[in-house]
Every structure is written in C-alpha cells, then in structure tokens.
Amino acid sequence: MTQLDTELLRKIALPVPGSKGASQASIIAAVGPLLSATLASYDMIAPLRAAHFLAQCYHESDNFCTTIEYGDAARFARLYDNRADLGNGPGDGALFCGRGLIQLTGRRNYTQMAEILGLPLVEKPELAAEPANALRIACEFWKSRSLNALADQDDEVAVTWRVNGGFIGLAERRKSLIRTKNALGLTGNLTAAQRPVLRQGDKGASVASLQFRLHGKGLLPETSPIDGDFGPATAGAVRALQGKTGVDADGIVKPALWKALEV
C-alpha cells in the first residue's frame, strides 16, 4: 500500500511558482508526517477514502497552497459580518473567515470546532490555519457529513455536493481525484453496483448526484432543482431513462441505471 505521507502529497500537488509555491511546500512538509496517523484515527486510511478526502482538500486549499481564505478585512466583512447562519455579529467576518484544508467559517462553527478539538479557536482563530489543525478540522468536517460512505461508493459528484453545497469546481475536483487515485495506485471507478438503490422519497447526497446526472442527460429540466430530494420530477426522469434503456420502468434506481448515468 502506498504510504500516506509527504511524498504522496508531493505527487498529488501540481507545481506552483513563486510565493504560492513556497506556501505549498511548507503546508505539505507540515501535513505530510501527520497524515497517516490522523487519517487512521478517523477511519479514513483506506485508499479510496483517502483519495476522495485528499482530492477535496487539494481543491479547497487551492492546491495545498493556503489554509486561510483569500481576501482582506473589507471582503470578509462584506461576506460574513452579521450573518446569523454563521453566528456572526459585527466584525466577526474577518475574525472567523475561512481557515483549514476544508475551510471552517463563522463564529458558531469555530466555537463548535474548539470544543471538539480542545483548542481555543474562538480566542485565537488563527490557530485554525496552522497545518496540523487545518488537517484535523478537515477530518472533523468529513466525519460530521458522513463522507466516508460516499467515498466508498466512489461518487465524486455526491462527495462534492456535500462538501460544497453544490458543484462549484466539480471538473477540477475530478481531475484532482484522478491524480490522487493514480498517486495511491488506484485505477478507474468502482462498478455501478457500489451505488445505492434509490427510490422516490429518498433524500441526500446520492440523490443530488442522481439529479446532476439526469440533468446531464437532458432528462430533468433546467428549472428542476438539484436539491437531494427524490420527488415526482426526479422519479419521472428516472422512468423516462428506464424507458430509453429498456429497463423496467419502476422508478427505482438500480445498478443498471447508475451505469447508464455515468458522465
């Protein structure tokens, strides 16, 4: 098995010139020696889980070049000050901007993470940007959203939806996943048999992945949202695809239909 270490991160990372390259080298040097033990403690050491996790971290941290969101105090104030959904008041935008390999944002989230990690992140939010803490924050995020299960299905669309809340950067995340899999000695995608059976009434990231793929096939209209809710519109699109592929049009998504939906 390929070691989860500094050398692996160097294989994954595309070279970056200048000051960003120096930052990338520094983050990789700090995270690499901690990677194997940290991922093991979160049950993420299996190659496929590690591949999906590292690919998402790579994208979220701008090629391992930063552990803090790009921007200045004015931008953070505009984006985050007085955001009730983040638990922010006046001036909190800059204090609790995004930090971590998968970015932690907002006073409420910093407070929760401080309790989990036993770190004074509210009093010293800059601690969240330190590479060792940034790695643990990303792992806690991964754990809180049950992303191991989606990684086991090898569904980068579902993983991205749960990480991003949408599909921003999906093409680049896919490229990162391919590069990460190659570095880990993994080839190709798992068979459609690994994907869950879905039916009307189901909810979650796998349903969002289904909806994304149905949109890609032109079977769901642009006005139909990708919301992770398997409702009547999604069921109708599934039956339409089943009719085209000669599968029993029962509206239930099984391995044969997942195979037809690969994009």
FENLIN-V982915 format. One record per residue. N is the residue number from 1. OMEGA is omega in radians with two decimals (none if undefined). NEAR is the number of other C-alpha atoms within 8 Angstrom. D_LAST is the distance of its C-alpha to the last C-alpha in Angstrom with 1 decimal. Layout:
BEGIN
{{N;OMEGA;NEAR;D_LAST} {N;OMEGA;NEAR;D_LAST}}
END
This chain:
BEGIN
{{1;3.09;3;29.3} {2;-3.13;7;28.5} {3;3.03;6;30.7} {4;-2.99;10;29.4} {5;-3.11;11;31.7} {6;-3.11;11;32.4} {7;3.09;8;31.5} {8;-3.14;13;28.0} {9;3.10;11;27.5} {10;3.10;9;28.9} {11;-3.12;8;26.4} {12;-2.98;10;23.5} {13;2.98;9;25.1} {14;-3.11;7;25.0} {15;-3.13;5;28.6} {16;-3.10;7;29.8} {17;2.96;7;33.2} {18;-3.06;6;36.2} {19;3.10;6;36.7} {20;3.09;9;33.1} {21;3.10;11;33.1} {22;3.10;9;36.2} {23;3.10;10;34.7} {24;-3.13;13;31.7} {25;-3.13;9;34.1} {26;-3.14;8;36.2} {27;3.13;12;33.4} {28;-3.14;12;32.1} {29;-3.12;9;35.7} {30;-3.07;10;36.3} {31;-3.02;12;33.2} {32;-3.10;13;32.9} {33;-3.11;9;36.0} {34;-2.90;10;35.1} {35;-3.04;10;31.5} {36;-3.10;11;32.1} {37;-3.13;7;34.7} {38;3.14;9;33.0} {39;3.10;12;29.7} {40;-3.12;9;31.7} {41;3.10;7;33.6} {42;-3.14;9;30.4} {43;-3.09;7;29.1} {44;-3.04;11;26.3} {45;3.07;10;27.5} {46;-3.02;7;25.1} {47;-3.10;9;22.9} {48;3.08;11;19.6} {49;3.13;12;21.1} {50;-3.11;11;22.7} {51;-3.13;12;19.6} {52;3.13;14;17.7} {53;-3.09;10;21.0} {54;3.10;10;21.9} {55;3.13;13;18.6} {56;3.09;14;19.0} {57;-3.13;12;22.7} {58;-3.14;13;22.3} {59;-3.07;12;20.3} {60;-3.12;10;22.7} {61;3.14;15;25.7} {62;3.08;8;24.9} {63;-3.08;11;24.5} {64;-3.09;14;27.3} {65;-3.11;12;29.6} {66;2.99;12;30.7} {67;3.07;14;31.5} {68;-3.11;11;32.6} {69;3.09;9;31.0} {70;3.08;4;31.8} {71;3.12;6;34.4} {72;-3.06;7;38.1} {73;-3.13;8;40.2} {74;3.12;7;40.0} {75;-3.12;8;36.2} {76;3.09;13;36.1} {77;-3.13;12;38.9} {78;-3.08;8;37.1} {79;-2.86;7;33.9} {80;-3.13;14;35.4} {81;3.05;14;39.1} {82;3.08;11;40.1} {83;-3.12;9;36.7} {84;-3.12;7;37.6} {85;3.10;5;34.2} {86;-3.08;11;34.7} {87;-3.05;10;38.4} {88;2.97;15;39.4} {89;3.10;10;42.7} {90;3.10;7;44.2} {91;-3.10;9;43.6} {92;-3.09;15;41.0} {93;-3.13;18;38.1} {94;-3.14;13;39.2} {95;-3.01;7;40.5} {96;3.04;11;37.3} {97;-3.07;14;34.6} {98;3.07;10;31.4} {99;3.14;15;32.3} {100;3.07;18;30.6} {101;2.84;16;27.6} {102;-2.78;13;25.8} {103;3.02;13;28.1} {104;-3.05;12;30.7} {105;3.02;11;32.0} {106;-3.10;15;35.0} {107;-3.11;12;38.3} {108;-3.12;9;37.3} {109;3.07;10;34.5} {110;-3.14;14;36.9} {111;3.12;10;39.5} {112;-3.12;8;37.3} {113;3.09;10;36.1} {114;3.13;12;39.7} {115;-3.11;8;40.7} {116;-3.05;6;38.0} {117;-3.11;6;38.6} {118;-3.14;6;42.4} {119;3.13;6;42.3} {120;-3.04;9;44.1} {121;3.11;13;41.0} {122;3.12;9;42.6} {123;-3.12;5;45.7} {124;-3.07;7;43.9} {125;3.14;12;40.4} {126;3.10;8;40.1} {127;-3.12;9;40.0} {128;-3.13;13;36.4} {129;3.11;12;35.5} {130;-2.97;10;37.3} {131;-3.14;13;34.7} {132;3.10;9;35.8} {133;3.13;11;35.6} {134;3.11;15;32.4} {135;-3.13;11;30.8} {136;3.09;9;32.4} {137;3.11;14;31.3} {138;3.13;13;27.7} {139;3.11;10;28.2} {140;3.05;8;29.9} {141;-3.13;9;27.1} {142;-3.13;11;24.6} {143;-3.06;10;27.1} {144;-3.12;7;27.9} {145;3.06;7;24.3} {146;-3.04;8;23.9} {147;3.07;11;20.9} {148;-3.10;10;21.9} {149;3.13;7;20.6} {150;3.07;13;17.1} {151;3.11;14;17.2} {152;3.09;10;18.5} {153;-3.13;9;15.3} {154;-3.11;11;13.4} {155;-3.09;11;11.2} {156;3.10;10;11.2} {157;3.13;10;9.9} {158;3.12;13;13.0} {159;-3.13;13;15.1} {160;-3.13;14;14.7} {161;-3.12;13;15.5} {162;3.10;11;18.6} {163;-2.96;8;19.7} {164;-3.01;8;19.3} {165;3.14;7;19.7} {166;-3.08;8;16.7} {167;3.13;9;13.9} {168;3.11;5;16.3} {169;-3.07;6;15.5} {170;-3.12;9;11.9} {171;3.14;6;11.2} {172;3.09;8;14.6} {173;3.10;12;14.2} {174;3.10;10;11.3} {175;3.12;8;13.7} {176;3.13;13;16.5} {177;3.11;13;15.0} {178;-3.14;8;14.6} {179;3.14;9;18.1} {180;3.09;13;19.4} {181;3.13;12;18.2} {182;-3.14;9;19.8} {183;3.14;11;22.9} {184;3.14;11;23.1} {185;3.08;7;22.7} {186;3.13;9;19.4} {187;3.03;6;17.0} {188;3.10;4;13.5} {189;3.05;5;11.8} {190;3.11;8;13.8} {191;3.13;7;13.5} {192;3.14;9;12.3} {193;3.14;8;16.0} {194;-3.09;10;16.1} {195;-3.08;11;14.4} {196;2.96;7;17.1} {197;-3.10;8;18.3} {198;3.10;9;18.2} {199;-3.11;10;20.5} {200;-3.10;11;22.1} {201;3.11;7;24.1} {202;3.13;9;21.8} {203;3.03;9;21.1} {204;-3.03;8;19.5} {205;3.13;11;16.5} {206;3.06;11;14.6} {207;3.08;14;15.2} {208;3.09;14;14.0} {209;3.08;13;10.7} {210;-3.11;9;10.7} {211;3.09;12;12.0} {212;-3.12;10;9.5} {213;3.08;11;6.7} {214;3.04;13;9.6} {215;-3.13;11;10.5} {216;3.11;8;7.4} {217;-3.13;8;8.5} {218;-3.09;7;12.0} {219;3.01;10;13.4} {220;-3.13;12;14.7} {221;3.14;7;17.1} {222;-3.11;6;17.2} {223;3.14;4;20.3} {224;-3.01;7;18.8} {225;2.95;5;18.5} {226;-3.00;8;15.9} {227;3.13;5;18.9} {228;-3.12;12;18.0} {229;-3.10;11;20.4} {230;-3.12;13;19.5} {231;-3.09;8;21.9} {232;-3.13;7;22.8} {233;3.11;9;20.2} {234;3.12;11;17.3} {235;3.11;13;19.2} {236;3.12;9;19.7} {237;3.11;11;16.0} {238;3.13;13;15.4} {239;3.12;11;18.5} {240;3.12;10;17.4} {241;3.10;10;14.2} {242;3.11;13;16.5} {243;-3.14;10;18.9} {244;-3.05;7;16.6} {245;3.11;7;15.6} {246;3.10;6;19.2} {247;3.10;9;18.8} {248;-3.02;6;21.7} {249;-3.13;10;21.2} {250;3.12;5;22.4} {251;-3.13;11;20.0} {252;-3.10;11;19.3} {253;-3.12;11;15.8} {254;-3.06;11;16.4} {255;-3.12;11;14.7} {256;-3.13;9;14.2} {257;3.06;11;12.3} {258;-3.13;11;10.0} {259;-3.13;9;9.4} {260;-3.07;7;8.7} {261;-3.12;10;6.2} {262;3.12;6;3.8} {263;none;4;0.0}}
END
